[in-house]
Each structure stands twice: as structure tokens, then as C-alpha cells.
């Protein structure tokens, strides 16, 4: 088996492509209200980071079809399986019913227009996280389609994901052997930073790791993995170098105050190593092998990294989709083995 790409992005040009997957009421609502663009990650369409020039097609957009993805990425980089993570901002919508309609449409569009067209493709179930019951319903609706291999939410939503209100979602995911994917992005209910709104995209982009830190601490400290020991969480586009220092800090204060959370029965470092995985694009480490070896030593695990191209986002030059400096001995684990250990449905394939 070749590479397994755990983070690749189909592009929805605008909501009109979703209309065939909505019922008559919501088709009319979307057209009348002109709800065309919903962006949860803030990639401006014409920004260089959004897509390389040679990947852009109609209207300057990239990854518009499964054929585009195949020629630009899958064939080019020897990718045998790629997990499609659609970043259409279902979670931005305040109307629960409209959010559910969009989530169903996006998931059905992915199945029909992408998964049906290339057998190498898999996908994340997009959840209308505003409504926990309907999120569970969406998991149950799609669970029998084995091409859906996880469920995905943006990193920054209305509340920390460890809160008990979200636990029915984790019960459904554990029941069906599906990881929870947390992708960089926001529902914009709160500022992206803890200090307020930034002025520039570069600030916003760099600050995303704050959200990942908060979600990791919430999931660990609320006892999610004690209640759901089979649950895996995949952090996507989070960067990697922040994790060892932050988890050390969580563990330091947990030792001093663990009476308030007696359900955290193991060291947070152990919980994180067992339950969290991170995609490697964008990779925020030096290109020196020795430096990266020391970072991996701080993780105390080489099982946590998952290969990802992040196509069509432009996180690397040329075809250097594997970040420079990652030791050759780890390439097989990162490109294939760790994904097979994380995604039960890929092992079945």
C-alpha cells in the first residue's frame, strides 16, 4: 500500500452545487436568502496559501472535482487512500434546522460527487455540532457507508468539546469505530484568540493552536476518555510542536489539583499518547533531523503523526509533501501504518 493522506480538501464552489441534495423547502430558502459562501477556516480564495497557481482552475478555485484531486495529488504522490475533509462552514449557521440541512447536503454531495467517482477516496462526516441530537442522527444515518471513516468539527465552536453535552456524539462515534476529527477553523461565536479579534490573517492562522490546546485540555480533564476508552481524536492543521510543552503543563497542574477531577485516572501524557493523533501539514518544526528527533523524543511516541498533504492548501514547495527533517525510519509509519492503526475502517479495506 502507498500513502494514506489523512487531510485533503474538496472545494464547494458555492451552495448551488448542494441544491440537488436538499429538499424543496431548503432549496428555496438557500436561493431566496442567497446563502452562497460559508467559510469556517478563513482561507481567502485568492490568497497564495489557499492553493498553488498550477492547481487553480475555473474562477481561480482548486480541487473542484475528484478528477482534479486525482491528477493534482493522488496520482502525483502515490496516494492509495485519501480522506476528504470538506471545510464548508455548516457550523457557522445559527439556525439549527438550516445547519442540519446543509450538513446532510454536504455529506451526500461528498458521497455522490467524490466517493462514487474515485475508489481511493474516503470522507469525514460533517456534523451540525450546534445540535447534538441531530449530529448523532447524522452519524447513525451514514455509519453503514464504510467510506465515511470519521466525523469532523471545527476547532473553535460555542463550547469546549469535553463538556457533557457533547458526550452522546462520542458514544455514537465509539459505537461505530469512528474517530473525532478536529480541524483548524471556527464557528466565530468567540474571538479566535483569548484576547479578542486579530487584525490580520497571519495572526488568525498562528493563533489556531490556542484553540487546539483548549480542546485537548477539555477532553482530557472532563474525563471523555475514561467514559469512552475506544475514542480516538485527530487534530488537523494544528501544528505539532506546541503539544509536548502544553501537555507537560496540564499534567503539572493536574498533579496538584487532581482531587477536582478524580475521573482522570491516568497521567495526561499517557492519555494524550493513546488517544490523540496529529496530521503533519502544516509542519511547524525546523528542517533539521536532530531537532525533529528531539521533538519526537518529547512526544515519547512515534505513533501520533499522520501523513497529510493538506491539498489544495499550499503548505509546502514543489512535491515535498513529506516535511524535510523527518527521519527516514519514520516515513512508513507516518505515511501508512499510523493511519491504519487510527482508522478501523481503513484496516478493514
C-alpha positions in Angstrom: 0.0 0.0 0.0 1.2 3.5 -0.8 0.5 6.6 1.2 -2.7 7.4 3.2 -3.5 11.1 3.1 -5.5 12.0 6.2 -6.3 15.6 5.3 -7.3 16.5 1.7 -9.9 19.2 0.9 -12.7 19.1 -1.8 -13.9 22.6 -2.7 -17.5 23.5 -2.8 -17.6 26.5 -5.2 -20.8 27.8 -3.7 -24.1 26.5 -2.2 -25.7 26.0 -5.6 -24.0 22.7 -6.1 -25.7 21.4 -2.9 -29.2 22.2 -4.0 -29.9 18.8 -5.6 -29.2 17.3 -2.2 -31.7 19.4 -0.3 -35.4 19.1 0.0 -37.7 21.7 -1.8 -38.1 23.9 1.3 -34.3 24.4 1.8 -33.6 24.8 -1.8 -36.0 27.7 -1.9 -34.6 29.1 1.3 -31.0 29.0 0.1 -31.9 30.6 -3.2 -34.1 33.3 -1.7 -31.6 34.2 1.1 -28.6 33.9 -1.3 -26.6 31.8 1.2 -23.8 31.0 -1.2 -20.5 31.0 0.8 -19.8 29.6 4.2 -16.1 29.5 5.2 -15.1 28.2 8.6 -11.3 28.4 8.2 -10.9 31.8 6.7 -8.8 30.8 3.6 -9.4 33.8 1.3 -10.0 32.3 -2.2 -7.3 34.3 -3.9 -4.6 34.2 -1.2 -1.5 32.3 -2.2 -1.8 30.0 0.8 -5.2 28.8 -0.3 -3.9 27.0 -3.4 -0.9 26.8 -5.7 -1.2 28.6 -9.0 -0.9 25.3 -11.0 -3.8 23.8 -9.1 -6.3 26.6 -9.7 -8.9 26.1 -12.3 -12.3 27.8 -13.1 -12.7 31.1 -11.2 -9.3 30.6 -9.6 -10.5 27.7 -7.4 -8.7 24.4 -6.9 -9.9 20.9 -6.0 -13.3 21.4 -7.7 -13.7 17.7 -8.9 -12.5 14.3 -8.0 -10.6 14.2 -11.3 -8.8 17.4 -10.3 -7.8 15.8 -7.0 -6.6 12.7 -8.7 -4.3 14.4 -11.2 -3.0 17.1 -8.8 -2.4 14.9 -5.7 -3.4 11.2 -5.7 -1.6 10.1 -8.8 1.3 12.5 -8.3 2.2 11.5 -4.8 1.3 7.8 -4.9 -1.7 8.1 -2.5 -3.8 5.0 -2.3 -6.3 6.4 0.2 -7.3 10.0 0.9 -9.7 11.3 3.5 -11.8 14.2 2.2 -12.4 16.9 4.8 -14.9 19.4 3.5 -14.4 22.8 5.2 -17.8 24.2 4.2 -18.9 26.2 7.3 -22.0 24.3 8.4 -21.2 25.2 12.0 -21.4 29.0 11.2 -25.2 28.8 10.9 -27.3 29.9 14.0 -30.5 28.2 12.7 -30.2 24.6 13.8 -32.6 23.4 11.1 -30.7 25.1 8.3 -27.4 23.8 9.7 -28.7 20.2 9.6 -30.0 20.7 6.0 -26.5 21.9 4.9 -24.7 19.1 6.8 -26.8 16.4 5.2 -26.4 18.1 1.8 -22.6 18.3 2.1 -22.3 14.7 3.2 -24.5 13.5 0.4 -22.7 15.7 -2.1 -19.3 14.2 -1.0 -20.6 10.7 -1.4 -22.1 11.2 -4.8 -19.6 13.6 -6.4 -16.4 12.4 -4.9 -16.5 9.0 -3.2 -18.6 7.4 -6.0 -16.1 8.8 -8.6 -12.8 7.5 -7.2 -12.4 4.4 -5.1 -9.4 5.8 -3.4 -11.4 8.5 -1.6 -12.9 8.3 1.9 -14.6 11.1 3.8 -15.4 12.7 7.2 -19.0 13.1 8.3 -19.7 16.8 8.7 -21.6 17.4 11.9 -24.0 20.2 12.7 -22.5 20.4 16.1 -24.9 23.2 17.1 -27.5 20.4 17.7 -26.1 17.3 19.5 -29.1 15.1 18.8 -29.1 15.8 15.1 -25.3 15.3 15.0 -25.9 11.8 16.5 -28.6 11.3 13.9 -26.2 12.2 11.1 -23.6 9.7 12.4 -26.2 7.0 12.5 -27.6 7.9 9.1 -24.1 7.5 7.4 -22.5 4.9 9.6 -23.3 2.0 7.3 -21.4 3.7 4.5 -17.9 2.4 5.3 -16.4 5.1 3.1 -17.1 7.6 5.9 -14.2 7.0 8.3 -14.5 9.7 10.9 -16.7 12.7 11.9 -15.3 16.3 11.8 -15.9 19.6 13.6 -14.0 22.9 13.6 -11.6 23.5 16.5 -13.3 26.6 17.9 -17.1 26.4 18.4 -19.5 27.5 21.0 -18.2 25.5 24.0 -15.2 23.2 24.9 -15.7 19.8 23.4 -15.2 17.9 26.6 -18.5 19.2 28.1 -21.0 16.5 28.9 -23.5 18.0 26.4 -21.4 16.5 23.6 -21.0 13.0 25.0 -23.8 11.4 23.0 -21.8 12.2 19.9 -18.7 10.4 21.4 -20.9 7.4 22.3 -22.1 7.2 18.7 -18.6 7.5 17.4 -17.2 4.9 19.7 -20.1 2.6 18.9 -19.3 2.7 15.2 -15.5 2.8 15.4 -15.2 6.4 14.1 -12.6 8.9 15.3 -13.4 12.5 16.0 -11.5 14.9 13.7 -11.0 18.4 15.0 -9.9 20.7 12.2 -8.5 24.2 12.3 -11.4 26.6 11.9 -14.0 28.4 13.9 -17.8 28.9 14.1 -16.9 32.5 15.1 -19.1 32.5 18.2 -16.0 33.7 20.1 -12.8 35.5 19.1 -10.1 33.3 17.6 -7.6 34.5 20.3 -8.2 34.7 24.0 -7.6 38.4 23.9 -10.1 39.4 21.2 -10.2 39.6 17.4 -6.9 39.8 15.5 -6.4 42.3 12.7 -4.6 40.1 10.1 -4.9 36.6 8.6 -1.3 35.8 9.8 -2.4 36.4 13.4 -5.5 34.3 13.0 -3.7 31.4 11.4 -0.9 31.3 14.0 -3.4 31.6 16.9 -5.3 28.4 15.8 -3.1 26.4 18.1 -4.7 28.1 21.1 -8.0 26.5 20.2 -6.4 23.1 19.9 -4.7 23.4 23.3 -8.0 24.3 24.9 -9.9 21.4 23.3 -7.2 18.9 24.3 -7.3 20.1 27.9 -11.1 20.0 27.9 -11.4 16.5 26.5 -8.7 15.1 29.0 -9.9 17.0 32.1 -13.6 16.3 31.6 -12.9 12.6 31.5 -14.0 11.9 28.0 -11.5 9.1 27.5 -12.4 7.4 30.8 -16.0 7.3 29.7 -15.1 6.4 26.0 -11.9 4.5 26.1 -12.2 3.5 22.5 -12.4 7.1 21.1 -9.6 8.5 19.0 -9.2 12.2 18.3 -7.3 13.5 15.2 -6.1 17.1 15.3 -5.9 18.5 11.8 -3.8 21.5 10.8 -2.9 22.1 14.4 0.8 22.1 14.0 2.8 19.8 16.3 5.5 21.5 18.3 3.1 23.0 20.8 1.9 19.7 22.1 4.7 18.4 24.4 5.1 21.6 26.4 1.4 22.2 26.8 0.6 18.6 27.9 3.5 18.8 30.4 1.9 22.0 31.8 -1.6 20.3 32.0 0.0 17.3 33.8 1.9 19.6 36.3 -1.2 21.3 37.4 -3.3 18.1 37.3 -0.9 16.6 39.9 -1.6 19.5 42.2 -5.3 19.7 41.7 -6.4 16.2 40.6 -8.9 15.9 43.5 -11.3 18.1 41.5 -11.2 15.6 38.6 -11.0 12.2 40.1 -12.2 10.6 36.8 -8.8 11.4 35.2 -7.3 8.2 36.4 -4.1 8.2 34.3 -1.3 10.7 33.6 -2.5 13.2 31.0 0.7 12.4 28.9 -0.4 8.8 28.7 -4.0 9.7 27.8 -2.8 12.0 25.0 -0.4 9.5 23.6 -3.1 6.8 23.5 -6.0 8.9 22.2 -4.7 11.9 20.1 -3.2 11.9 16.6 -1.9 14.9 14.6 -1.6 15.5 10.9 1.8 16.7 9.7 0.8 19.6 7.4 1.4 22.3 8.2 4.6 21.2 9.9 5.9 23.8 12.3 9.3 22.4 13.1 12.8 23.1 11.9 14.1 21.1 8.9 17.0 19.7 10.9 16.8 15.9 11.6 18.3 16.3 15.0 15.8 18.9 16.1 12.9 16.8 14.9 14.3 13.7 16.7 14.3 15.7 19.9 10.7 16.8 19.3 9.7 13.2 18.8 11.5 12.3 22.0 9.4 14.8 23.8 6.3 13.1 22.5 7.6 9.8 23.8 5.8 8.2 20.8 6.2 8.0 17.1 2.6 6.7 16.7 1.0 10.1 16.8 1.8 11.6 13.4 -0.4 11.1 10.4 0.6 11.9 6.8 -1.4 14.7 5.2 -0.8 16.8 2.1 -3.5 19.4 3.0 -4.2 19.7 -0.7 -5.0 22.2 -2.1 -3.7 24.4 0.6 -0.1 25.4 -0.2 1.9 24.3 2.8 5.0 23.0 1.0 7.1 23.7 -2.1 7.2 21.5 -5.2 6.4 17.9 -4.3 8.0 18.0 -0.8 4.8 16.8 0.8 6.8 14.9 3.5 8.3 17.7 5.6 12.1 17.9 5.5 13.9 16.6 8.5 11.5 13.8 9.4 13.8 10.7 9.9 13.6 8.2 7.1 12.9 5.4 9.6 9.6 7.0 10.4 8.3 7.5 6.8 6.5 4.2 6.6 4.8 4.7 10.0 3.7 8.3 9.2 2.7 7.6 5.6 0.7 4.5 6.2 1.0 2.5 9.5 -0.2 5.1 11.9 -3.3 5.8 9.8 -4.2 2.1 9.7 -3.9 1.9 13.5 -6.1 5.0 13.9 -8.9 4.3 11.4 -10.5 0.9 11.9 -12.4 1.2 8.6 -9.2 1.6 6.7 -7.9 -1.6 8.3 -11.0 -3.4 7.0 -10.2 -2.3 3.5 
